[in-house]
Amino acid sequence: MYALGRHILAEMYGCAPEILDDQETVEKIMVQAAIEAGAEIREVAFHKFSPQGVSGVVVISESHLAIHTWPEFGYAAVDVFTCGTRVNPWDACNYLTEKFRAEHMTATEVKRGIFEEPVKVANY
């Protein structure tokens, strides 16, 4: 079996609430996670909610990194989706876990675009 992409769905608990509620810090960490994984950044969009929480996405050539935070619970829901073989989504996920100071992280990897034989696609 061959997959076009790998999608990590991560649950981060016990994160630093002051980090999760700071739009600028969350954005910088997410952008740096993409860089750490070797991805090519295309666009960045983040929003600060009232009274708390941040949501955002880093669009990369290889797909995206997305986050939704609940500072009041020290919780972040994170998606890291990469296509091709050049970028490892786990590198970004592990970086985020460290920078958000998560006490506990669980994650599931989903293979996306599964084919029985190799398909010719752009090599990101």
Buried (B, 14 or more C-beta within 10 A) or exposed (E): EEBBBBBBBBBBBBBBBEBBBBBEBBBBBBBBBBBBBBBEBEEBEBEBBEEBBBBBBBBBBBBBBBBBBBBEBBBBBBBBBBBBEBBBBBBBBBBBBEBBBBEEBEBEBEEBEEEEEEEEEEEB
